[in-house]
Amino acid sequence: MTEHDQHLGVLMMQCATATPFGRLSGVEQLTVFRWLIDNGHMERTGKPLDAPRPAPIVKARTIEGQPIYAEGADHSPTETVTMR
């Protein structure tokens, strides 16, 4: 998936979480978005979007039960997706 498609995917996900748009399949959502864009009903501004990031995987635990993550694990809850 190209960066352009990834940005559109995140935009679709954000619209689907709070609206009946979420009842459509991913292919149907993409068809609706393409139709709206192609017919001038919607314009993409290229605003960076925040996509959820999976939590880092726990590699081990200390004796006290505290998680130990891989070196350099990213703990941020989101990643920025830009339109290119």
DRENTI-351253 format. One record per residue (C-alpha): residue number from 1; residue in one letter; z, x, y. Coordinates in Angstrom, 3 decimals, decimal comma, padded with zeros to 6 digits. Each point is the difference from the previous one (the first is absolute). Example, Ala and Ser with C-alpha at 12.3 -4.5 7.8 and 13.67 -1.06 7.14 Angstrom:
! DRENTI-351253
n  res  Z  X  Y
1  a  007,800  012,300  -004,500
2  s  -000,660  001,370  003,440
This chain:
! DRENTI-351253
n  res  Z  X  Y
1  m  000,000  000,000  000,000
2  t  -000,945  001,418  003,375
3  e  002,433  000,188  002,919
4  h  -001,900  -002,872  001,639
5  d  000,521  -002,185  -003,077
6  q  003,644  001,075  -000,305
7  h  000,617  -001,125  003,598
8  l  -001,647  -003,359  -000,713
9  g  002,068  -000,326  -003,180
10  v  003,251  000,517  001,909
11  l  -001,125  -002,500  002,638
12  m  -000,708  -002,568  -002,731
13  m  003,392  000,664  -001,611
14  q  001,828  -000,514  003,297
15  c  -001,825  -003,284  000,642
16  a  000,621  -001,242  -003,543
17  t  003,767  000,487  000,023
18  a  000,742  -002,625  002,652
19  t  -002,866  -002,491  -000,353
20  p  -001,819  -002,166  -002,575
21  f  -002,632  002,776  000,036
22  g  002,186  001,554  -002,713
23  r  -001,045  -002,749  -002,426
24  l  -003,492  001,477  -000,163
25  s  -000,909  002,795  -002,394
26  g  -000,689  003,459  001,427
27  v  -003,760  -000,490  -000,376
28  e  000,195  -003,367  001,780
29  q  002,105  001,517  002,806
30  l  -002,542  002,779  000,470
31  t  -002,851  -002,546  000,098
32  v  001,810  -002,020  002,686
33  f  000,696  003,107  002,104
34  r  -003,584  001,263  -000,308
35  w  -001,315  -003,442  001,013
36  l  002,338  -000,162  003,023
37  i  -000,982  003,519  001,114
38  d  -003,747  -000,369  -000,655
39  n  -000,228  -003,315  001,881
40  g  001,925  001,194  003,052
41  h  003,128  -002,109  -000,578
42  m  002,216  003,046  -000,413
43  e  -000,177  003,554  001,318
44  r  001,830  003,008  -001,372
45  t  001,618  002,085  002,713
46  g  000,857  002,956  -002,212
47  k  003,736  -000,309  000,687
48  p  001,919  002,150  -002,514
49  l  001,785  -002,114  -002,615
50  d  003,193  000,711  -001,939
51  a  -000,382  -000,393  -003,754
52  p  003,029  -000,050  -002,298
53  r  000,554  003,201  -001,934
54  p  001,564  000,062  -003,487
55  a  003,503  001,462  -000,176
56  p  000,207  003,586  -001,294
57  i  000,735  000,377  -003,715
58  v  003,472  001,166  -000,998
59  k  -000,366  003,159  -002,143
60  a  003,669  000,291  -000,976
61  r  003,508  -000,961  001,079
62  t  003,062  002,026  000,941
63  i  003,274  -000,321  -001,895
64  e  001,108  -002,490  002,668
65  g  -003,148  -002,082  -000,572
66  q  -001,826  001,002  003,185
67  p  -003,804  000,141  -000,378
68  i  -001,871  003,310  000,028
69  y  -003,604  -000,215  001,206
70  a  -002,853  002,461  -000,381
71  e  -000,225  002,636  002,718
72  g  -001,918  -001,327  002,991
73  a  000,342  -003,674  -001,007
74  d  -000,996  -002,324  002,831
75  h  002,718  -002,597  000,712
76  s  -001,796  -001,839  002,805
77  p  -000,462  -003,711  -000,795
78  t  -003,536  -000,225  001,410
79  e  -003,132  002,047  000,497
80  t  -002,429  -000,379  002,880
81  v  -003,555  -001,017  -000,898
82  t  -002,634  000,586  002,668
83  m  -003,506  -001,400  000,214
84  r  -002,664  002,696  -000,174
